[in-house]
Amino acid sequence: MDSTSLEPSLYTVKAIFILDNDGNRLLSKYYDPELYPSMKEQKNFERNVFNKTHKADNEIAFLEGMTIVYKSSIDLFFYVVGSAQENELMLMSVLNCMFESLSHILRKNVERRCLLDNMEGVFLVVDEIIDGGVILESDPQQVLQKVNYRADENPLTEQSVAQVLQSAKEQIKWSILK
């Protein structure tokens, strides 16, 4: 076995995706461009993963040389994919962080319709947890703080583009002054 494949790496997440209860893609991000380079290959992989996991009671699966951790909620399936050598607990911490963060943003209403209505927040959460396959954060409170989301504020979808830009300018200005 090649010793370089067992060396630790920061690039622990190969892909993350959310499917509905029919196996249709709602969100997906692939961080390894060599893994499934085409949309057709990605959707085929997702279909295979869904077929293997949607009726199972487990939280982990191994398919096509990948370690997959997953969780379901009402009509959604959440998946985090890593290499075969990846630590399942690390992948599970990413999955739990994503699920808990989204649960907070969606006000505990983690279902397809609500997720689709708040896709901006969903993408922000995923981008705060993982960047280019590197796990940046696994604490949902930190993720929520970073995306600057408060349950009592306007949802992201109700903010105008000007409000979002103004908020970003203020955050940049304060980070420079610190």
CNS distance restraints for C-alpha pairs under 8 A (distance, minus, plus):
assign (resid   2 and name CA) (resid   6 and name CA) 7.47 0.50 0.50
assign (resid   3 and name CA) (resid   7 and name CA) 6.83 0.50 0.50
assign (resid   6 and name CA) (resid  85 and name CA) 7.10 0.50 0.50
assign (resid  10 and name CA) (resid 133 and name CA) 7.77 0.50 0.50
assign (resid  10 and name CA) (resid 134 and name CA) 5.46 0.50 0.50
assign (resid  10 and name CA) (resid 135 and name CA) 7.32 0.50 0.50
assign (resid  11 and name CA) (resid 132 and name CA) 7.56 0.50 0.50
assign (resid  11 and name CA) (resid 133 and name CA) 4.90 0.50 0.50
assign (resid  11 and name CA) (resid 134 and name CA) 4.69 0.50 0.50
assign (resid  11 and name CA) (resid 135 and name CA) 7.48 0.50 0.50
assign (resid  12 and name CA) (resid  82 and name CA) 5.95 0.50 0.50
assign (resid  12 and name CA) (resid  83 and name CA) 7.29 0.50 0.50
assign (resid  12 and name CA) (resid  86 and name CA) 6.66 0.50 0.50
assign (resid  12 and name CA) (resid  91 and name CA) 7.88 0.50 0.50
assign (resid  12 and name CA) (resid 133 and name CA) 5.99 0.50 0.50
assign (resid  12 and name CA) (resid 134 and name CA) 6.08 0.50 0.50
assign (resid  12 and name CA) (resid 135 and name CA) 7.05 0.50 0.50
assign (resid  13 and name CA) (resid  31 and name CA) 7.05 0.50 0.50
assign (resid  13 and name CA) (resid  80 and name CA) 7.05 0.50 0.50
assign (resid  13 and name CA) (resid  81 and name CA) 5.91 0.50 0.50
assign (resid  13 and name CA) (resid  82 and name CA) 4.78 0.50 0.50
assign (resid  13 and name CA) (resid  83 and name CA) 7.59 0.50 0.50
assign (resid  13 and name CA) (resid  91 and name CA) 7.30 0.50 0.50
assign (resid  13 and name CA) (resid 130 and name CA) 7.82 0.50 0.50
assign (resid  13 and name CA) (resid 133 and name CA) 4.70 0.50 0.50
assign (resid  13 and name CA) (resid 134 and name CA) 6.59 0.50 0.50
assign (resid  13 and name CA) (resid 135 and name CA) 7.28 0.50 0.50
assign (resid  14 and name CA) (resid  30 and name CA) 6.04 0.50 0.50
assign (resid  14 and name CA) (resid  31 and name CA) 5.14 0.50 0.50
assign (resid  14 and name CA) (resid  32 and name CA) 5.48 0.50 0.50
assign (resid  14 and name CA) (resid  35 and name CA) 7.72 0.50 0.50
assign (resid  14 and name CA) (resid  80 and name CA) 7.88 0.50 0.50
assign (resid  14 and name CA) (resid  81 and name CA) 5.45 0.50 0.50
assign (resid  14 and name CA) (resid  82 and name CA) 4.97 0.50 0.50
assign (resid  14 and name CA) (resid  83 and name CA) 6.89 0.50 0.50
assign (resid  14 and name CA) (resid 133 and name CA) 5.98 0.50 0.50
assign (resid  15 and name CA) (resid  28 and name CA) 7.32 0.50 0.50
assign (resid  15 and name CA) (resid  29 and name CA) 5.58 0.50 0.50
assign (resid  15 and name CA) (resid  30 and name CA) 4.24 0.50 0.50
assign (resid  15 and name CA) (resid  31 and name CA) 5.62 0.50 0.50
assign (resid  15 and name CA) (resid  32 and name CA) 7.40 0.50 0.50
assign (resid  15 and name CA) (resid  80 and name CA) 6.08 0.50 0.50
assign (resid  15 and name CA) (resid  81 and name CA) 5.02 0.50 0.50
assign (resid  15 and name CA) (resid  82 and name CA) 6.98 0.50 0.50
assign (resid  15 and name CA) (resid 133 and name CA) 7.46 0.50 0.50
assign (resid  16 and name CA) (resid  28 and name CA) 5.71 0.50 0.50
assign (resid  16 and name CA) (resid  29 and name CA) 5.39 0.50 0.50
assign (resid  16 and name CA) (resid  30 and name CA) 6.55 0.50 0.50
assign (resid  16 and name CA) (resid  78 and name CA) 7.83 0.50 0.50
assign (resid  16 and name CA) (resid  79 and name CA) 5.63 0.50 0.50
assign (resid  16 and name CA) (resid  80 and name CA) 4.56 0.50 0.50
assign (resid  16 and name CA) (resid  81 and name CA) 6.06 0.50 0.50
assign (resid  17 and name CA) (resid  25 and name CA) 7.41 0.50 0.50
assign (resid  17 and name CA) (resid  26 and name CA) 7.61 0.50 0.50
assign (resid  17 and name CA) (resid  27 and name CA) 5.36 0.50 0.50
assign (resid  17 and name CA) (resid  28 and name CA) 4.02 0.50 0.50
assign (resid  17 and name CA) (resid  29 and name CA) 6.26 0.50 0.50
assign (resid  17 and name CA) (resid  78 and name CA) 6.18 0.50 0.50
assign (resid  17 and name CA) (resid  79 and name CA) 5.30 0.50 0.50
assign (resid  17 and name CA) (resid  80 and name CA) 6.73 0.50 0.50
assign (resid  18 and name CA) (resid  25 and name CA) 6.23 0.50 0.50
assign (resid  18 and name CA) (resid  26 and name CA) 5.58 0.50 0.50
assign (resid  18 and name CA) (resid  27 and name CA) 5.15 0.50 0.50
assign (resid  18 and name CA) (resid  28 and name CA) 6.38 0.50 0.50
assign (resid  18 and name CA) (resid  76 and name CA) 6.84 0.50 0.50
assign (resid  18 and name CA) (resid  77 and name CA) 5.58 0.50 0.50
assign (resid  18 and name CA) (resid  78 and name CA) 4.64 0.50 0.50
assign (resid  18 and name CA) (resid  79 and name CA) 6.19 0.50 0.50
assign (resid  19 and name CA) (resid  23 and name CA) 5.29 0.50 0.50
assign (resid  19 and name CA) (resid  24 and name CA) 5.24 0.50 0.50
assign (resid  19 and name CA) (resid  25 and name CA) 4.62 0.50 0.50
assign (resid  19 and name CA) (resid  26 and name CA) 5.44 0.50 0.50
assign (resid  19 and name CA) (resid  27 and name CA) 7.11 0.50 0.50
assign (resid  19 and name CA) (resid  76 and name CA) 5.81 0.50 0.50
assign (resid  19 and name CA) (resid  77 and name CA) 5.14 0.50 0.50
assign (resid  19 and name CA) (resid  78 and name CA) 6.68 0.50 0.50
assign (resid  20 and name CA) (resid  24 and name CA) 5.40 0.50 0.50
assign (resid  20 and name CA) (resid  25 and name CA) 6.68 0.50 0.50
assign (resid  20 and name CA) (resid  26 and name CA) 6.78 0.50 0.50
assign (resid  20 and name CA) (resid  75 and name CA) 5.70 0.50 0.50
assign (resid  20 and name CA) (resid  76 and name CA) 4.54 0.50 0.50
assign (resid  20 and name CA) (resid  77 and name CA) 6.10 0.50 0.50
assign (resid  20 and name CA) (resid 112 and name CA) 6.63 0.50 0.50
assign (resid  21 and name CA) (resid  54 and name CA) 7.84 0.50 0.50
assign (resid  21 and name CA) (resid  75 and name CA) 4.88 0.50 0.50
assign (resid  21 and name CA) (resid  76 and name CA) 5.65 0.50 0.50
assign (resid  21 and name CA) (resid  77 and name CA) 6.92 0.50 0.50
assign (resid  23 and name CA) (resid  46 and name CA) 7.70 0.50 0.50
assign (resid  23 and name CA) (resid  47 and name CA) 6.40 0.50 0.50
assign (resid  23 and name CA) (resid  50 and name CA) 5.93 0.50 0.50
assign (resid  23 and name CA) (resid  51 and name CA) 7.97 0.50 0.50
assign (resid  25 and name CA) (resid  43 and name CA) 7.85 0.50 0.50
assign (resid  25 and name CA) (resid  46 and name CA) 7.97 0.50 0.50
assign (resid  26 and name CA) (resid 116 and name CA) 7.75 0.50 0.50
assign (resid  30 and name CA) (resid  36 and name CA) 7.90 0.50 0.50
assign (resid  31 and name CA) (resid 132 and name CA) 5.40 0.50 0.50
assign (resid  31 and name CA) (resid 133 and name CA) 5.06 0.50 0.50
assign (resid  32 and name CA) (resid  36 and name CA) 7.73 0.50 0.50
assign (resid  32 and name CA) (resid 133 and name CA) 7.38 0.50 0.50
assign (resid  33 and name CA) (resid  37 and name CA) 5.50 0.50 0.50
assign (resid  36 and name CA) (resid  41 and name CA) 5.44 0.50 0.50
assign (resid  36 and name CA) (resid  42 and name CA) 5.44 0.50 0.50
assign (resid  37 and name CA) (resid  41 and name CA) 6.94 0.50 0.50
assign (resid  37 and name CA) (resid  42 and name CA) 7.40 0.50 0.50
assign (resid  38 and name CA) (resid  42 and name CA) 6.33 0.50 0.50
assign (resid  39 and name CA) (resid  43 and name CA) 6.13 0.50 0.50
assign (resid  40 and name CA) (resid  44 and name CA) 6.12 0.50 0.50
assign (resid  41 and name CA) (resid  45 and name CA) 6.15 0.50 0.50
assign (resid  42 and name CA) (resid  46 and name CA) 6.17 0.50 0.50
assign (resid  43 and name CA) (resid  47 and name CA) 6.03 0.50 0.50
assign (resid  44 and name CA) (resid  48 and name CA) 6.24 0.50 0.50
assign (resid  45 and name CA) (resid  49 and name CA) 6.15 0.50 0.50
assign (resid  46 and name CA) (resid  50 and name CA) 6.02 0.50 0.50
assign (resid  47 and name CA) (resid  51 and name CA) 6.07 0.50 0.50
assign (resid  48 and name CA) (resid  52 and name CA) 6.25 0.50 0.50
assign (resid  49 and name CA) (resid  53 and name CA) 6.10 0.50 0.50
assign (resid  49 and name CA) (resid  63 and name CA) 7.23 0.50 0.50
assign (resid  50 and name CA) (resid  54 and name CA) 5.44 0.50 0.50
assign (resid  51 and name CA) (resid  55 and name CA) 7.90 0.50 0.50
assign (resid  52 and name CA) (resid  56 and name CA) 7.36 0.50 0.50
assign (resid  53 and name CA) (resid  57 and name CA) 7.97 0.50 0.50
assign (resid  53 and name CA) (resid  58 and name CA) 7.84 0.50 0.50
assign (resid  53 and name CA) (resid  61 and name CA) 7.39 0.50 0.50
assign (resid  54 and name CA) (resid  77 and name CA) 7.81 0.50 0.50
assign (resid  59 and name CA) (resid  69 and name CA) 5.57 0.50 0.50
assign (resid  59 and name CA) (resid  70 and name CA) 5.31 0.50 0.50
assign (resid  59 and name CA) (resid  71 and name CA) 6.36 0.50 0.50
assign (resid  60 and name CA) (resid  67 and name CA) 7.24 0.50 0.50
assign (resid  60 and name CA) (resid  68 and name CA) 5.57 0.50 0.50
assign (resid  60 and name CA) (resid  69 and name CA) 4.37 0.50 0.50
assign (resid  60 and name CA) (resid  70 and name CA) 6.24 0.50 0.50
assign (resid  60 and name CA) (resid  88 and name CA) 7.88 0.50 0.50
assign (resid  61 and name CA) (resid  67 and name CA) 6.10 0.50 0.50
assign (resid  61 and name CA) (resid  68 and name CA) 5.07 0.50 0.50
assign (resid  61 and name CA) (resid  69 and name CA) 6.37 0.50 0.50
assign (resid  62 and name CA) (resid  66 and name CA) 5.60 0.50 0.50
assign (resid  62 and name CA) (resid  67 and name CA) 4.85 0.50 0.50
assign (resid  62 and name CA) (resid  68 and name CA) 6.01 0.50 0.50
assign (resid  62 and name CA) (resid  84 and name CA) 7.57 0.50 0.50
assign (resid  63 and name CA) (resid  67 and name CA) 6.80 0.50 0.50
assign (resid  63 and name CA) (resid  68 and name CA) 7.48 0.50 0.50
assign (resid  65 and name CA) (resid  83 and name CA) 6.83 0.50 0.50
assign (resid  65 and name CA) (resid  84 and name CA) 5.45 0.50 0.50
assign (resid  66 and name CA) (resid  81 and name CA) 6.57 0.50 0.50
assign (resid  66 and name CA) (resid  82 and name CA) 5.80 0.50 0.50
assign (resid  66 and name CA) (resid  83 and name CA) 4.77 0.50 0.50
assign (resid  66 and name CA) (resid  84 and name CA) 4.72 0.50 0.50
assign (resid  67 and name CA) (resid  81 and name CA) 5.80 0.50 0.50
assign (resid  67 and name CA) (resid  82 and name CA) 5.15 0.50 0.50
assign (resid  67 and name CA) (resid  83 and name CA) 5.64 0.50 0.50
assign (resid  67 and name CA) (resid  84 and name CA) 5.07 0.50 0.50
assign (resid  67 and name CA) (resid  85 and name CA) 7.72 0.50 0.50
assign (resid  67 and name CA) (resid  86 and name CA) 6.95 0.50 0.50
assign (resid  67 and name CA) (resid  88 and name CA) 7.33 0.50 0.50
assign (resid  68 and name CA) (resid  79 and name CA) 6.67 0.50 0.50
assign (resid  68 and name CA) (resid  80 and name CA) 5.77 0.50 0.50
assign (resid  68 and name CA) (resid  81 and name CA) 4.54 0.50 0.50
assign (resid  68 and name CA) (resid  82 and name CA) 6.37 0.50 0.50
assign (resid  69 and name CA) (resid  79 and name CA) 5.83 0.50 0.50
assign (resid  69 and name CA) (resid  80 and name CA) 5.43 0.50 0.50
assign (resid  69 and name CA) (resid  81 and name CA) 6.60 0.50 0.50
assign (resid  69 and name CA) (resid  88 and name CA) 7.26 0.50 0.50
assign (resid  69 and name CA) (resid  91 and name CA) 6.65 0.50 0.50
assign (resid  69 and name CA) (resid  92 and name CA) 6.17 0.50 0.50
assign (resid  69 and name CA) (resid  95 and name CA) 7.34 0.50 0.50
assign (resid  70 and name CA) (resid  77 and name CA) 6.96 0.50 0.50
assign (resid  70 and name CA) (resid  78 and name CA) 5.41 0.50 0.50
assign (resid  70 and name CA) (resid  79 and name CA) 4.48 0.50 0.50
assign (resid  70 and name CA) (resid  80 and name CA) 6.43 0.50 0.50
assign (resid  70 and name CA) (resid  92 and name CA) 7.94 0.50 0.50
assign (resid  70 and name CA) (resid  95 and name CA) 7.16 0.50 0.50
assign (resid  71 and name CA) (resid  77 and name CA) 5.81 0.50 0.50
assign (resid  71 and name CA) (resid  78 and name CA) 5.26 0.50 0.50
assign (resid  71 and name CA) (resid  79 and name CA) 6.82 0.50 0.50
assign (resid  71 and name CA) (resid  95 and name CA) 7.76 0.50 0.50
assign (resid  72 and name CA) (resid  76 and name CA) 5.56 0.50 0.50
assign (resid  72 and name CA) (resid  77 and name CA) 4.34 0.50 0.50
assign (resid  72 and name CA) (resid  78 and name CA) 6.11 0.50 0.50
assign (resid  73 and name CA) (resid  77 and name CA) 6.51 0.50 0.50
assign (resid  73 and name CA) (resid 110 and name CA) 6.53 0.50 0.50
assign (resid  73 and name CA) (resid 111 and name CA) 6.89 0.50 0.50
assign (resid  74 and name CA) (resid 110 and name CA) 7.26 0.50 0.50
assign (resid  74 and name CA) (resid 111 and name CA) 5.97 0.50 0.50
assign (resid  75 and name CA) (resid 111 and name CA) 5.77 0.50 0.50
assign (resid  75 and name CA) (resid 112 and name CA) 6.15 0.50 0.50
assign (resid  76 and name CA) (resid 110 and name CA) 7.77 0.50 0.50
assign (resid  76 and name CA) (resid 111 and name CA) 6.17 0.50 0.50
assign (resid  76 and name CA) (resid 112 and name CA) 6.20 0.50 0.50
assign (resid  78 and name CA) (resid  95 and name CA) 7.38 0.50 0.50
assign (resid  78 and name CA) (resid  99 and name CA) 7.75 0.50 0.50
assign (resid  79 and name CA) (resid  95 and name CA) 7.10 0.50 0.50
assign (resid  80 and name CA) (resid  91 and name CA) 6.42 0.50 0.50
assign (resid  80 and name CA) (resid  92 and name CA) 7.73 0.50 0.50
assign (resid  80 and name CA) (resid  94 and name CA) 7.45 0.50 0.50
assign (resid  80 and name CA) (resid  95 and name CA) 6.16 0.50 0.50
assign (resid  81 and name CA) (resid  91 and name CA) 7.44 0.50 0.50
assign (resid  82 and name CA) (resid  86 and name CA) 5.83 0.50 0.50
assign (resid  82 and name CA) (resid  91 and name CA) 7.08 0.50 0.50
assign (resid  86 and name CA) (resid  90 and name CA) 7.85 0.50 0.50
assign (resid  86 and name CA) (resid  91 and name CA) 7.71 0.50 0.50
assign (resid  87 and name CA) (resid  91 and name CA) 6.59 0.50 0.50
assign (resid  88 and name CA) (resid  92 and name CA) 6.00 0.50 0.50
assign (resid  89 and name CA) (resid  93 and name CA) 6.11 0.50 0.50
assign (resid  90 and name CA) (resid  94 and name CA) 6.56 0.50 0.50
assign (resid  91 and name CA) (resid  95 and name CA) 6.33 0.50 0.50
assign (resid  92 and name CA) (resid  96 and name CA) 6.04 0.50 0.50
assign (resid  93 and name CA) (resid  97 and name CA) 6.01 0.50 0.50
assign (resid  93 and name CA) (resid 138 and name CA) 6.00 0.50 0.50
assign (resid  94 and name CA) (resid  98 and name CA) 6.15 0.50 0.50
assign (resid  94 and name CA) (resid 129 and name CA) 7.15 0.50 0.50
assign (resid  94 and name CA) (resid 135 and name CA) 7.53 0.50 0.50
assign (resid  94 and name CA) (resid 137 and name CA) 7.82 0.50 0.50
assign (resid  94 and name CA) (resid 138 and name CA) 5.56 0.50 0.50
assign (resid  95 and name CA) (resid  99 and name CA) 6.11 0.50 0.50
assign (resid  96 and name CA) (resid 100 and name CA) 5.96 0.50 0.50
assign (resid  96 and name CA) (resid 138 and name CA) 7.97 0.50 0.50
assign (resid  97 and name CA) (resid 101 and name CA) 5.96 0.50 0.50
assign (resid  97 and name CA) (resid 129 and name CA) 7.76 0.50 0.50
assign (resid  97 and name CA) (resid 138 and name CA) 5.31 0.50 0.50
assign (resid  97 and name CA) (resid 139 and name CA) 5.88 0.50 0.50
assign (resid  97 and name CA) (resid 140 and name CA) 4.97 0.50 0.50
assign (resid  98 and name CA) (resid 102 and name CA) 6.06 0.50 0.50
assign (resid  98 and name CA) (resid 125 and name CA) 6.88 0.50 0.50
assign (resid  98 and name CA) (resid 126 and name CA) 6.74 0.50 0.50
assign (resid  98 and name CA) (resid 129 and name CA) 7.31 0.50 0.50
assign (resid  98 and name CA) (resid 140 and name CA) 7.14 0.50 0.50
assign (resid  99 and name CA) (resid 103 and name CA) 5.96 0.50 0.50
assign (resid 100 and name CA) (resid 104 and name CA) 6.28 0.50 0.50
assign (resid 100 and name CA) (resid 140 and name CA) 6.15 0.50 0.50
assign (resid 101 and name CA) (resid 105 and name CA) 6.34 0.50 0.50
assign (resid 101 and name CA) (resid 125 and name CA) 6.99 0.50 0.50
assign (resid 101 and name CA) (resid 140 and name CA) 5.08 0.50 0.50
assign (resid 101 and name CA) (resid 141 and name CA) 7.43 0.50 0.50
assign (resid 101 and name CA) (resid 143 and name CA) 6.98 0.50 0.50
assign (resid 101 and name CA) (resid 144 and name CA) 6.42 0.50 0.50
assign (resid 102 and name CA) (resid 106 and name CA) 5.85 0.50 0.50
assign (resid 102 and name CA) (resid 110 and name CA) 7.28 0.50 0.50
assign (resid 102 and name CA) (resid 122 and name CA) 6.61 0.50 0.50
assign (resid 102 and name CA) (resid 125 and name CA) 7.32 0.50 0.50
assign (resid 103 and name CA) (resid 107 and name CA) 5.89 0.50 0.50
assign (resid 103 and name CA) (resid 108 and name CA) 4.61 0.50 0.50
assign (resid 103 and name CA) (resid 109 and name CA) 6.57 0.50 0.50
assign (resid 103 and name CA) (resid 110 and name CA) 5.73 0.50 0.50
assign (resid 104 and name CA) (resid 108 and name CA) 5.82 0.50 0.50
assign (resid 104 and name CA) (resid 151 and name CA) 7.77 0.50 0.50
assign (resid 105 and name CA) (resid 121 and name CA) 7.26 0.50 0.50
assign (resid 105 and name CA) (resid 149 and name CA) 7.48 0.50 0.50
assign (resid 105 and name CA) (resid 151 and name CA) 7.02 0.50 0.50
assign (resid 106 and name CA) (resid 110 and name CA) 6.11 0.50 0.50
assign (resid 106 and name CA) (resid 114 and name CA) 6.60 0.50 0.50
assign (resid 106 and name CA) (resid 115 and name CA) 7.00 0.50 0.50
assign (resid 106 and name CA) (resid 118 and name CA) 7.49 0.50 0.50
assign (resid 107 and name CA) (resid 151 and name CA) 7.65 0.50 0.50
assign (resid 109 and name CA) (resid 114 and name CA) 6.82 0.50 0.50
assign (resid 110 and name CA) (resid 114 and name CA) 6.76 0.50 0.50
assign (resid 110 and name CA) (resid 115 and name CA) 6.73 0.50 0.50
assign (resid 111 and name CA) (resid 115 and name CA) 6.04 0.50 0.50
assign (resid 112 and name CA) (resid 116 and name CA) 6.15 0.50 0.50
assign (resid 113 and name CA) (resid 117 and name CA) 6.25 0.50 0.50
assign (resid 114 and name CA) (resid 118 and name CA) 6.42 0.50 0.50
assign (resid 115 and name CA) (resid 119 and name CA) 6.09 0.50 0.50
assign (resid 115 and name CA) (resid 122 and name CA) 7.37 0.50 0.50
assign (resid 117 and name CA) (resid 157 and name CA) 8.00 0.50 0.50
assign (resid 118 and name CA) (resid 122 and name CA) 6.48 0.50 0.50
assign (resid 118 and name CA) (resid 156 and name CA) 7.51 0.50 0.50
assign (resid 118 and name CA) (resid 157 and name CA) 6.78 0.50 0.50
assign (resid 119 and name CA) (resid 123 and name CA) 6.14 0.50 0.50
assign (resid 120 and name CA) (resid 124 and name CA) 6.29 0.50 0.50
assign (resid 120 and name CA) (resid 156 and name CA) 6.94 0.50 0.50
assign (resid 120 and name CA) (resid 157 and name CA) 7.33 0.50 0.50
assign (resid 121 and name CA) (resid 125 and name CA) 6.14 0.50 0.50
assign (resid 121 and name CA) (resid 156 and name CA) 6.66 0.50 0.50
assign (resid 122 and name CA) (resid 126 and name CA) 6.32 0.50 0.50
assign (resid 123 and name CA) (resid 127 and name CA) 6.07 0.50 0.50
assign (resid 124 and name CA) (resid 128 and name CA) 6.15 0.50 0.50
assign (resid 124 and name CA) (resid 147 and name CA) 6.49 0.50 0.50
assign (resid 125 and name CA) (resid 129 and name CA) 6.33 0.50 0.50
assign (resid 125 and name CA) (resid 143 and name CA) 6.58 0.50 0.50
assign (resid 125 and name CA) (resid 144 and name CA) 7.49 0.50 0.50
assign (resid 125 and name CA) (resid 147 and name CA) 6.90 0.50 0.50
assign (resid 126 and name CA) (resid 130 and name CA) 6.10 0.50 0.50
assign (resid 127 and name CA) (resid 131 and name CA) 5.91 0.50 0.50
assign (resid 128 and name CA) (resid 136 and name CA) 6.79 0.50 0.50
assign (resid 128 and name CA) (resid 137 and name CA) 6.87 0.50 0.50
assign (resid 128 and name CA) (resid 143 and name CA) 6.15 0.50 0.50
assign (resid 128 and name CA) (resid 146 and name CA) 7.29 0.50 0.50
assign (resid 128 and name CA) (resid 147 and name CA) 7.41 0.50 0.50
assign (resid 129 and name CA) (resid 135 and name CA) 5.97 0.50 0.50
assign (resid 129 and name CA) (resid 136 and name CA) 5.24 0.50 0.50
assign (resid 129 and name CA) (resid 137 and name CA) 4.79 0.50 0.50
assign (resid 129 and name CA) (resid 138 and name CA) 6.48 0.50 0.50
assign (resid 129 and name CA) (resid 143 and name CA) 6.88 0.50 0.50
assign (resid 130 and name CA) (resid 134 and name CA) 5.46 0.50 0.50
assign (resid 130 and name CA) (resid 135 and name CA) 4.64 0.50 0.50
assign (resid 130 and name CA) (resid 136 and name CA) 5.47 0.50 0.50
assign (resid 130 and name CA) (resid 137 and name CA) 7.20 0.50 0.50
assign (resid 131 and name CA) (resid 135 and name CA) 6.62 0.50 0.50
assign (resid 131 and name CA) (resid 136 and name CA) 6.75 0.50 0.50
assign (resid 137 and name CA) (resid 142 and name CA) 7.39 0.50 0.50
assign (resid 137 and name CA) (resid 143 and name CA) 6.84 0.50 0.50
assign (resid 138 and name CA) (resid 143 and name CA) 7.78 0.50 0.50
assign (resid 139 and name CA) (resid 143 and name CA) 6.41 0.50 0.50
assign (resid 140 and name CA) (resid 144 and name CA) 6.12 0.50 0.50
assign (resid 141 and name CA) (resid 145 and name CA) 6.12 0.50 0.50
assign (resid 142 and name CA) (resid 146 and name CA) 6.08 0.50 0.50
assign (resid 143 and name CA) (resid 147 and name CA) 6.24 0.50 0.50
assign (resid 144 and name CA) (resid 148 and name CA) 6.08 0.50 0.50
assign (resid 144 and name CA) (resid 149 and name CA) 5.72 0.50 0.50
assign (resid 144 and name CA) (resid 150 and name CA) 7.78 0.50 0.50
assign (resid 145 and name CA) (resid 149 and name CA) 6.45 0.50 0.50
assign (resid 149 and name CA) (resid 153 and name CA) 7.38 0.50 0.50
assign (resid 149 and name CA) (resid 155 and name CA) 7.90 0.50 0.50
assign (resid 151 and name CA) (resid 155 and name CA) 7.66 0.50 0.50
assign (resid 154 and name CA) (resid 158 and name CA) 6.01 0.50 0.50
assign (resid 154 and name CA) (resid 159 and name CA) 6.67 0.50 0.50
assign (resid 155 and name CA) (resid 159 and name CA) 6.93 0.50 0.50
assign (resid 159 and name CA) (resid 163 and name CA) 6.01 0.50 0.50
assign (resid 159 and name CA) (resid 164 and name CA) 6.57 0.50 0.50
assign (resid 160 and name CA) (resid 164 and name CA) 6.41 0.50 0.50
assign (resid 161 and name CA) (resid 165 and name CA) 6.15 0.50 0.50
assign (resid 162 and name CA) (resid 166 and name CA) 6.03 0.50 0.50
assign (resid 163 and name CA) (resid 167 and name CA) 6.10 0.50 0.50
assign (resid 164 and name CA) (resid 168 and name CA) 6.19 0.50 0.50
assign (resid 165 and name CA) (resid 169 and name CA) 6.14 0.50 0.50
assign (resid 166 and name CA) (resid 170 and name CA) 6.25 0.50 0.50
assign (resid 167 and name CA) (resid 171 and name CA) 6.25 0.50 0.50
assign (resid 168 and name CA) (resid 172 and name CA) 6.17 0.50 0.50
assign (resid 169 and name CA) (resid 173 and name CA) 6.07 0.50 0.50
assign (resid 170 and name CA) (resid 174 and name CA) 6.16 0.50 0.50
assign (resid 171 and name CA) (resid 175 and name CA) 6.12 0.50 0.50
assign (resid 172 and name CA) (resid 176 and name CA) 6.20 0.50 0.50
assign (resid 173 and name CA) (resid 177 and name CA) 6.31 0.50 0.50
assign (resid 174 and name CA) (resid 178 and name CA) 6.25 0.50 0.50
